[in-house]
């Protein structure tokens, strides 16, 4: 029996990936691939980089060989356009023509929306950074398999400046909070079903600490942190929580609980996608 094959679409440019690594994190595509291998041992995972080169774009027939596609976050903005954005939109359109199940995080949700005919904007409420608070499932979300085993209201690791302005045809909104009306969605378009979230279930506290360091002083100007000391303290504490998620003092200071610190709970949406989308699709295609 052949291995499950998954494609990870890394939404970042080579420059952004290098900056993330320099800040103590990992490249977004590599981090996603590591999680998928953990959740699905033995999976064969390819990473493509459409922000960098047209050569990164597989043909439709190649995409159909995969059992699932995951789309990472990105420092890009859909509304800025340009080749790095347009290549990704075209690739996602190609994926949606194949029937391969898709999961998107943050930028993944936004580029799926753009590819299917919706719009994305800079959030007028500003950046949602480090933690997305009070994300609540609506009626559709409570019944959706992506949220099997998840609390009805939860916090999540997040880092985004943009949001969905107009949902694409075929979208079912699953969750929202006070910052964004679309925190999660299911999108049915073409042959494919895509699940996507505006937050980052794939990120550890250490990874978001690296993003905060990478973004730096800009976050003080935006009011996310009062000063650079607060920013540095936050990143140090996030690193400490990553090393010791049972540190109740730090968890209390950050007002977070097991929905973030318990890894199986934090990544539940991705795990549910594998169970309810990837594995059934693979079986239907006679691959396992």
PyMOL commands that set and color helices and strands:
alter all, ss='L'
color gray80, all
select helices_A, chain A and resi 14-22+28-39+54-56+60-63+78-80+83-96+107-115+139-142+145-147+205-215+218-221+228-243+248-254+258-261+263-266+268-284
alter helices_A, ss='H'
color red, helices_A
select strands_A, chain A and resi 5-9+44-48+68-71+102-105+119-122+128-137+153-160+162-166+171-176+184-189+192-197
alter strands_A, ss='S'
color yellow, strands_A
deselect
rebuild
show_as cartoon
